[in-house]
Amino acid sequence: MAKVTITLKRSLIGRKKNHIATAHALGLTKIGNSNTLNDNDAIRGMINTISYLVDVKEA
């Protein structure tokens, strides 16, 4: 299965509560944190929600 590497690039301070919760669900808590996850529809939806905060690379 394909993988994606997600890196938090912007701060979560002052963001909507559901955007903060989405970042935490992806395993991102601090700027610069990265996580590699399976690429599926659920993960893609979460990435689309906080696309302005993260950098995504195909792994």
C-alpha distances in whole Angstrom, upper triangle without the diagonal:
4,7,10,13,16,20,23,25,28,30,30,33,35,32,32,31,28,26,27,26,22,22,23,20,18,19,22,25,27,27,25,23,19,16,12,10,7,7,9,13,14,13,14,17,18,18,20,22,23,22,26,25,22,20,16,15,12,10
4,7,10,13,17,20,22,25,27,27,31,33,30,30,29,26,24,25,24,21,20,22,19,16,18,20,24,25,24,22,20,17,14,10,9,6,5,8,12,14,12,12,16,16,15,17,20,20,19,22,22,19,17,13,11,8,7
4,7,10,13,17,19,22,24,24,28,30,27,27,27,24,22,22,22,18,17,18,17,13,15,16,20,21,21,19,16,13,10,7,6,4,5,9,12,13,10,11,15,15,13,16,18,18,17,20,19,16,14,10,9,6,5
4,6,10,13,15,18,21,21,25,26,24,24,24,22,19,20,19,16,15,16,15,11,13,14,17,18,18,15,14,10,8,6,6,6,6,9,12,12,9,9,13,12,10,13,16,15,13,16,15,12,10,7,6,5,5
4,7,10,13,16,18,19,22,24,22,23,23,21,18,18,18,15,13,15,14,10,11,11,15,15,14,12,10,7,6,4,7,9,9,13,15,15,11,12,15,13,11,14,16,14,13,15,14,10,8,6,5,6,6
4,7,9,12,14,15,19,21,18,19,20,18,15,15,15,12,10,12,12,8,9,8,12,12,11,10,8,5,5,6,8,11,11,13,15,14,10,11,13,11,8,12,13,11,10,12,10,6,6,5,7,9,10
4,6,9,12,13,16,19,17,19,19,18,15,14,15,13,10,12,13,10,10,7,10,10,8,6,6,4,7,9,11,14,14,17,18,17,13,14,16,13,10,13,14,11,11,11,9,5,5,7,9,12,12
4,6,8,9,12,15,13,16,16,16,12,11,13,12,8,10,12,10,10,6,8,7,5,5,6,7,9,12,14,17,17,19,20,18,15,15,16,13,11,13,13,10,10,10,6,5,7,9,12,15,16
4,7,10,12,15,14,16,18,17,14,13,16,14,11,14,16,14,13,10,11,9,6,6,8,10,12,15,17,20,20,22,22,21,17,17,18,15,13,14,14,11,10,9,6,5,6,10,13,16,18
4,7,9,11,10,13,15,16,12,11,15,14,11,13,16,15,14,11,11,9,6,8,10,12,15,18,19,22,22,23,23,22,19,19,19,16,14,15,14,10,10,8,5,7,9,13,16,20,21
4,5,8,8,12,13,14,11,10,13,13,10,12,16,15,14,10,9,7,6,10,11,14,16,19,21,24,24,25,25,23,20,20,20,17,15,17,15,11,13,11,7,10,13,16,19,22,24
4,6,6,9,9,11,8,6,10,11,8,10,13,13,13,10,8,8,8,12,12,15,16,20,20,23,23,24,23,21,19,19,18,15,14,16,13,10,13,11,8,11,14,17,20,23,24
4,6,9,10,12,10,8,12,14,12,13,16,17,16,13,11,10,11,15,15,18,20,23,24,27,27,28,27,24,22,23,22,18,18,19,16,13,16,14,11,14,18,20,24,27,28
4,7,9,12,10,9,13,14,13,15,18,18,19,16,14,14,14,18,18,21,22,26,26,29,28,28,27,25,23,23,22,19,19,19,16,13,16,14,12,16,19,22,26,29,30
4,6,8,6,7,10,11,11,13,15,16,17,14,13,14,14,17,17,19,20,23,23,26,25,25,24,21,20,20,18,15,15,15,12,10,13,11,10,13,17,19,23,26,28
4,5,5,6,9,10,11,13,14,16,17,15,15,16,17,20,19,21,21,24,23,25,25,24,22,20,19,19,16,14,15,15,11,10,13,13,12,15,19,21,24,27,29
4,5,5,6,9,10,11,12,14,15,14,13,16,17,20,19,20,21,23,22,24,24,23,22,19,18,19,17,14,15,16,12,12,15,15,14,16,20,21,25,27,29
4,5,5,6,9,10,10,12,14,14,14,16,18,20,19,19,19,21,20,22,21,20,18,15,15,16,13,10,13,13,9,10,13,14,13,15,19,19,23,25,26
4,5,5,6,9,10,11,13,11,12,14,14,17,16,17,17,19,18,20,19,19,17,15,14,14,12,9,10,10,7,6,10,10,9,11,15,16,20,22,24
4,5,5,6,9,10,11,9,9,11,12,15,14,15,16,18,18,21,21,20,20,17,15,16,15,11,12,13,10,9,12,12,10,12,16,17,21,23,24
4,5,5,6,9,10,10,10,13,15,17,15,16,15,18,17,19,19,19,18,14,13,15,13,10,12,14,11,10,14,15,13,14,17,18,21,23,24
4,5,5,6,9,9,10,13,15,16,14,14,13,15,14,16,16,15,14,11,10,12,10,6,8,10,8,7,11,13,11,11,14,15,18,20,21
4,5,5,6,5,7,10,11,12,10,11,11,13,13,16,16,16,16,13,11,12,12,8,9,11,9,7,10,11,9,9,12,13,16,18,19
4,5,5,5,6,9,12,13,11,12,11,14,13,16,17,18,18,15,13,15,14,11,12,15,13,11,14,15,12,12,15,16,18,20,20
4,5,7,9,13,15,16,13,13,11,13,11,14,15,15,15,11,10,13,12,9,11,14,12,12,14,16,14,13,16,16,18,19,19
4,6,9,12,13,13,10,9,7,9,8,11,12,13,13,11,8,11,11,8,9,12,12,10,12,15,12,11,13,12,14,15,16
4,6,9,12,12,8,8,6,9,10,13,15,16,17,14,12,14,15,12,12,15,15,13,15,16,13,12,14,14,16,17,17
4,6,8,9,6,7,7,11,12,15,16,18,19,16,13,15,16,12,11,15,14,11,13,14,10,9,12,13,15,17,17
4,7,9,7,9,10,14,15,19,20,21,22,19,16,18,19,15,15,17,16,13,15,15,12,12,14,16,18,21,21
4,6,6,9,12,15,17,21,22,24,24,22,19,20,21,17,16,19,18,14,16,15,11,11,13,16,18,21,21
4,6,9,12,15,18,21,22,24,24,23,19,20,21,17,16,18,17,14,14,13,9,9,11,14,16,19,20
4,6,10,13,16,20,20,23,24,22,19,20,21,18,16,18,18,15,15,14,11,9,10,12,14,17,17
4,7,11,13,17,18,20,22,20,17,18,19,16,15,18,18,15,15,15,12,10,11,12,14,16,16
4,7,10,13,15,17,19,18,14,16,18,15,13,16,17,14,14,15,12,9,9,10,10,13,12
4,6,10,12,15,17,15,12,14,16,13,12,16,17,15,15,17,14,11,11,10,11,12,11
4,7,9,12,15,14,11,13,16,14,12,16,17,16,16,18,16,13,12,10,9,9,8
4,6,9,12,11,8,10,13,12,11,15,16,16,16,19,17,14,13,11,11,10,9
4,6,10,10,8,10,13,12,12,15,17,17,17,20,19,16,16,12,12,10,9
4,7,8,6,7,10,11,10,13,15,16,15,19,18,15,14,11,11,9,10
4,6,5,6,9,10,11,12,14,16,16,19,19,17,17,14,14,12,13
4,6,5,6,9,10,10,12,15,15,18,19,17,17,15,16,15,16
4,5,5,6,9,10,11,13,14,18,17,16,17,15,17,16,17
4,5,5,6,9,10,11,12,15,15,13,14,11,13,13,14
4,5,5,6,9,10,10,14,14,12,12,10,12,12,14
4,5,5,6,9,10,13,14,13,14,13,15,16,18
4,5,5,7,8,12,11,11,13,12,15,16,17
4,5,5,5,9,9,8,9,8,11,13,15
4,6,5,8,10,9,11,10,14,15,18
4,6,8,9,10,13,13,16,18,20
4,5,5,7,10,11,15,17,19
4,5,5,7,8,12,15,17
4,6,8,11,14,17,20
4,7,10,14,17,19
4,6,10,13,15
4,7,10,12
4,7,9
4,6
4
